[in-house]
Amino acid sequence: MTLRQSLALALAAAGLLTACRGQDVPEGIRPEISALPPEMRGPAPAAPAPAAAGETWNAKEIDWQPYEAGLARAKAQNKPVCLVLYTNWCPHCRNFSHVFDDPKVVQKARDFVMIRANADEQQAVAGKYVVDGGYVPRTYFLAADGTVDPELHAPRPKFLYFYDERDPGSLLGGMDAALRKLAK
């Protein structure tokens, strides 16, 4: 392991990567899954990864789909997509996972194809969705054909696709806007 990789791993372990935003860390220091030793990487999942400790994502009530299958389902059913990119190490992702326990979010999720992808384990997928950076969690609303609508985002001036990790109202507002614009 190189010195840079060791430093990145140490920073990640110490929780010094604030707000899980890679752009806040000096260039070359952001820990990527490829920088970790093979025994720490884990296999890339074919389906959404099981929730890490402290995460729920409410898989009992929300029909989370893997990325490719979800896009195919959205096209076949002509439904918009809610795509959540997260990582297992991110405390904000763990907090955001609980937003999906809210009954109103569960109800609204039925109007979408819900896709959850681990940005570390599915780097190719995450790399397609970096409209304003590679921070996590990021939530995008896509048309049924899989194209992202950059105008559908959280009401904030920076980190546009970071919805409030503790208040379901933020995500519900995004879902309502997406349905008005994308549902046919």
NORPEHU-V561886 format. One record per helix or strand of 3 or more residues. SS is the DSSP state (2 for helix, 1 for strand). FROM is the first residue (numbers start at 1). LEN is the number of residues. If there is no record, write none. Layout:
ss->SS from->FROM len->LEN
ss->SS from->FROM len->LEN
This chain:
ss->2 from->3 len->12
ss->2 from->18 len->3
ss->2 from->22 len->3
ss->2 from->33 len->3
ss->2 from->38 len->4
ss->2 from->67 len->11
ss->1 from->80 len->7
ss->2 from->91 len->11
ss->2 from->103 len->7
ss->1 from->112 len->7
ss->2 from->123 len->5
ss->1 from->138 len->5
ss->2 from->168 len->15
